[in-house]
């Protein structure tokens, strides 16, 4: 099976097991797909706490304490909001050691210059470190998927890789 997201999830699971860590996700544009992909791995429940799917602005604010002002400026697809999502979901999940968050514009109808832009953040409880990365996703649909669905899979793969990188540090 050639599934890049599942391969990234396997790498993440290996790192979590080796370091005896637990992860939680805050997902917006991927709508829980990263969590669902990781959950396909047998035995991952020892290391996977869950995911807050915070698709709407109000949900980001009320569920994981993203400041309302940041949802307006700089806006929901920004480094600040990705960091707040990661730290917020980590704070709400005391058993988690690490949190991975993602927010993005997957189209259609993204604001000018932001089509395909995602922001990811990983927060680590032990060090209080937060690492961020932005990525612009592909503009072409893969196989028979719509562009949006293709981008959701691409964003999921990126987030799982980014989390795995941070776990292995």
Helices and strands as residue ranges (DSSP letters): H 4-19, E 23-27, H 33-38, G 44-46, E 48-53, H 57-64, H 68-70, I 71-75, H 79-92, E 98-104, E 117-124, E 129-136, H 147-167
